[in-house]
Amino acid sequence: MMLIECPWCGPRPENEFNCGGTSHIQRPALDCSDAEWGDYLFGRANPCGVHAERWRHSYGCSHWFNLARDTRTHTVLAVYGICDPMPALAAATGDGA
């Protein structure tokens, strides 16, 4: 089980949280094509390596935050605010390829 560092409550077990999916996805313009809209809705990266995700502390403070983790080892590399950019440490690690 992963131990996740909630920015408000401190370290907590993974089962107190819910993953909300990939972070930093940009919604396309309203006049986008059907193909662009479909890609936005259904096309997600499944990286082997660093992945930025949104998490909610559902059984705690209920706050949302971003988390960068290595999908190969489940190592949490960074925890940061929901509106903050991905930290350079996590972004510099690459996609593990």
Backbone as JSON, one array per atom type, in Angstrom:
{
  "sequence": "MMLIECPWCGPRPENEFNCGGTSHIQRPALDCSDAEWGDYLFGRANPCGVHAERWRHSYGCSHWFNLARDTRTHTVLAVYGICDPMPALAAATGDGA",
  "N": [[0.84, -1.17, 0.0], [0.48, 2.22, -0.82], [1.87, 5.1, 0.77], [0.59, 8.17, 1.15], [1.32, 11.58, 1.1], [-0.62, 13.85, 2.37], [-1.15, 17.28, 1.76], [-2.41, 18.72, 3.78], [-3.06, 17.04, 5.93], [-0.92, 15.36, 6.41], [1.11, 12.3, 6.24], [-0.73, 9.55, 5.0], [-2.52, 6.4, 4.62], [-3.01, 4.87, 1.41], [-5.68, 3.98, 0.99], [-7.35, 5.95, 1.98], [-7.73, 7.78, 0.05], [-8.87, 8.95, -3.22], [-8.19, 8.52, -6.6], [-8.24, 10.97, -9.08], [-7.63, 10.95, -11.73], [-5.57, 11.87, -14.6], [-3.45, 14.7, -14.31], [-3.24, 18.18, -15.35], [-4.46, 18.32, -17.9], [-5.5, 19.85, -20.85], [-8.45, 21.34, -21.83], [-9.98, 21.24, -25.02], [-10.73, 23.86, -27.45], [-14.05, 25.25, -27.89], [-14.88, 25.09, -30.54], [-13.62, 22.88, -31.61], [-12.69, 19.95, -33.55], [-14.53, 16.84, -34.03], [-12.8, 14.71, -33.77], [-10.69, 15.81, -32.24], [-12.11, 16.38, -29.88], [-12.92, 13.8, -29.12], [-10.41, 12.66, -28.66], [-9.64, 14.18, -26.46], [-11.54, 13.35, -24.56], [-11.19, 10.53, -24.4], [-8.53, 9.75, -24.92], [-5.73, 9.0, -23.21], [-2.52, 9.19, -21.74], [-0.52, 6.42, -20.78], [1.87, 6.15, -19.05], [5.07, 4.59, -18.55], [6.67, 5.2, -15.95], [7.18, 8.5, -14.73], [4.2, 10.05, -13.71], [1.65, 12.44, -13.59], [-0.96, 13.02, -11.39], [-4.32, 13.7, -10.23], [-5.5, 13.78, -6.94], [-7.78, 13.05, -4.28], [-8.36, 13.56, -0.88], [-10.41, 11.68, 0.33], [-11.39, 10.36, 2.64], [-10.63, 12.01, 4.67], [-9.56, 15.2, 4.85], [-10.86, 16.01, 2.56], [-9.74, 17.56, 0.53], [-8.45, 18.39, -2.74], [-5.48, 17.59, -4.59], [-2.37, 17.57, -6.44], [-0.29, 14.89, -7.52], [2.82, 13.52, -8.22], [4.01, 10.54, -9.43], [5.99, 7.56, -9.76], [5.07, 5.2, -12.01], [6.04, 2.65, -12.21], [7.08, 1.86, -9.75], [5.44, 2.91, -7.85], [6.37, 4.94, -6.3], [6.08, 7.97, -4.66], [6.85, 11.01, -5.96], [6.46, 13.75, -5.8], [4.26, 16.05, -4.18], [1.84, 18.43, -4.77], [0.11, 21.61, -5.13], [-3.24, 21.89, -6.49], [-3.53, 23.8, -8.49], [-0.97, 24.36, -9.16], [2.03, 24.18, -11.22], [3.62, 21.19, -12.51], [6.28, 20.06, -10.5], [9.76, 20.76, -11.16], [11.53, 18.7, -10.49], [10.05, 16.28, -10.7], [9.18, 16.52, -13.37], [11.6, 16.53, -14.72], [12.42, 13.95, -14.54], [11.47, 12.45, -16.57], [9.78, 10.16, -18.87], [10.4, 7.6, -18.3], [11.12, 5.93, -20.35]],
  "CA": [[0.0, 0.0, 0.0], [1.22, 3.48, -0.88], [1.67, 6.1, 1.8], [0.46, 9.43, 0.43], [1.5, 12.76, 1.94], [-1.64, 14.88, 2.17], [-0.59, 18.57, 2.14], [-3.1, 19.28, 4.94], [-3.17, 16.08, 7.03], [0.3, 14.58, 6.57], [1.12, 10.97, 5.61], [-1.91, 8.71, 5.23], [-2.54, 5.24, 3.73], [-3.65, 5.03, 0.1], [-7.12, 3.7, 0.98], [-8.09, 7.14, 2.38], [-7.73, 8.69, -1.09], [-9.38, 8.53, -4.51], [-7.48, 9.12, -7.73], [-9.15, 11.67, -9.99], [-7.14, 10.89, -13.11], [-4.39, 12.59, -15.03], [-3.4, 16.16, -14.08], [-2.73, 19.11, -16.37], [-5.07, 18.1, -19.22], [-6.1, 21.09, -21.36], [-9.68, 21.15, -22.58], [-9.89, 21.91, -26.32], [-11.66, 24.97, -27.73], [-15.42, 24.83, -28.17], [-15.05, 24.84, -31.97], [-12.7, 21.81, -32.02], [-13.27, 18.88, -34.36], [-14.98, 15.66, -33.29], [-11.61, 13.9, -33.47], [-10.01, 16.45, -31.1], [-12.94, 16.19, -28.69], [-12.81, 12.39, -28.76], [-9.09, 12.44, -28.07], [-9.68, 14.79, -25.13], [-12.36, 12.53, -23.66], [-10.8, 9.12, -24.26], [-7.1, 9.51, -25.12], [-4.88, 9.3, -22.05], [-1.21, 8.53, -21.69], [-0.34, 5.4, -19.75], [3.33, 6.11, -19.07], [5.88, 3.73, -17.7], [7.55, 6.18, -15.35], [6.55, 9.59, -14.0], [2.83, 10.36, -14.12], [1.02, 13.43, -12.72], [-2.35, 12.64, -11.15], [-5.1, 14.44, -9.24], [-5.96, 12.91, -5.86], [-8.64, 13.67, -3.28], [-8.32, 12.9, 0.42], [-11.84, 11.43, 0.52], [-11.69, 9.97, 4.02], [-9.86, 12.91, 5.52], [-9.92, 16.62, 4.74], [-11.61, 16.17, 1.3], [-9.05, 18.46, -0.39], [-7.81, 17.88, -3.96], [-4.1, 18.0, -4.81], [-1.68, 16.82, -7.49], [0.74, 13.98, -7.04], [3.66, 12.93, -9.27], [4.54, 9.27, -8.95], [6.56, 6.64, -10.73], [4.1, 4.12, -12.17], [6.7, 1.35, -12.1], [7.37, 1.51, -8.36], [4.46, 3.63, -7.01], [7.07, 5.91, -5.47], [5.56, 9.33, -4.77], [7.98, 11.91, -6.19], [6.11, 15.12, -5.4], [2.87, 16.4, -3.9], [1.77, 19.87, -4.98], [-1.23, 22.18, -5.22], [-4.05, 21.56, -7.65], [-3.33, 24.83, -9.52], [0.46, 24.54, -9.37], [2.63, 23.37, -12.27], [4.37, 20.02, -12.07], [7.62, 20.46, -10.08], [10.86, 20.42, -12.08], [12.09, 17.4, -10.1], [9.25, 15.21, -11.31], [9.16, 16.7, -14.82], [12.91, 16.21, -15.25], [12.66, 12.5, -14.47], [11.1, 11.89, -17.87], [8.68, 9.2, -18.91], [10.89, 6.28, -17.96], [11.39, 5.12, -21.54]],
  "C": [[0.89, 1.24, 0.0], [0.89, 4.33, 0.35], [1.7, 7.44, 1.09], [0.52, 10.58, 1.43], [0.44, 13.8, 1.58], [-1.04, 16.23, 2.6], [-1.21, 19.17, 3.4], [-3.05, 18.35, 6.15], [-1.89, 15.29, 7.3], [0.18, 13.21, 5.93], [-0.09, 10.14, 6.01], [-1.87, 7.53, 4.28], [-3.38, 5.52, 2.48], [-5.17, 4.86, 0.13], [-7.97, 4.86, 1.51], [-8.32, 8.09, 1.21], [-8.45, 8.07, -2.3], [-8.59, 9.26, -5.58], [-8.5, 9.73, -8.68], [-8.66, 11.71, -11.42], [-5.92, 11.77, -13.35], [-4.52, 14.09, -14.78], [-2.98, 16.88, -15.35], [-3.26, 18.82, -17.78], [-5.77, 19.39, -19.63], [-7.33, 20.76, -22.19], [-9.56, 21.88, -23.92], [-10.91, 23.03, -26.46], [-13.04, 24.43, -28.08], [-15.65, 24.49, -29.65], [-14.11, 23.75, -32.49], [-13.44, 20.76, -32.86], [-13.73, 17.72, -33.47], [-13.8, 14.78, -32.89], [-10.85, 14.48, -32.27], [-10.8, 16.24, -29.81], [-12.86, 14.75, -28.21], [-11.48, 12.07, -28.12], [-9.02, 13.02, -26.66], [-10.43, 13.9, -24.14], [-11.75, 11.16, -23.37], [-9.31, 8.84, -24.39], [-6.29, 9.94, -23.92], [-3.57, 8.54, -22.17], [-1.22, 7.49, -20.57], [1.17, 5.17, -19.63], [3.92, 5.04, -18.15], [6.95, 4.66, -17.11], [6.74, 7.24, -14.64], [5.18, 9.92, -14.59], [2.25, 11.34, -13.1], [-0.46, 13.12, -12.62], [-3.0, 13.58, -10.14], [-5.59, 13.43, -8.21], [-6.83, 13.71, -4.9], [-8.56, 12.87, -1.99], [-9.76, 12.69, 0.88], [-12.21, 11.12, 1.96], [-10.84, 10.76, 5.01], [-10.39, 14.32, 5.34], [-10.74, 16.95, 3.49], [-10.96, 17.13, 0.31], [-8.5, 17.69, -1.6], [-6.38, 18.39, -4.0], [-3.53, 17.16, -5.94], [-0.57, 15.99, -6.87], [1.5, 13.47, -8.26], [4.24, 11.65, -8.71], [5.12, 8.47, -10.1], [5.63, 5.44, -10.83], [4.72, 2.73, -12.07], [6.85, 0.89, -10.66], [6.34, 2.07, -7.37], [5.13, 4.59, -6.04], [6.49, 7.3, -5.71], [6.76, 10.28, -4.85], [7.71, 13.33, -5.73], [4.62, 15.21, -5.13], [2.8, 17.91, -3.99], [0.33, 20.31, -5.21], [-1.93, 21.9, -6.53], [-3.87, 22.56, -8.79], [-1.85, 25.06, -9.85], [0.97, 23.71, -10.54], [3.38, 22.18, -11.67], [5.79, 20.45, -11.68], [8.69, 19.99, -11.05], [11.47, 19.06, -11.76], [11.36, 16.27, -10.77], [9.28, 15.32, -12.83], [10.49, 16.29, -15.44], [13.2, 14.72, -15.27], [12.3, 11.81, -15.77], [10.01, 10.87, -17.78], [9.15, 7.78, -18.65], [11.23, 5.41, -19.14], [12.86, 5.0, -21.79]]
}
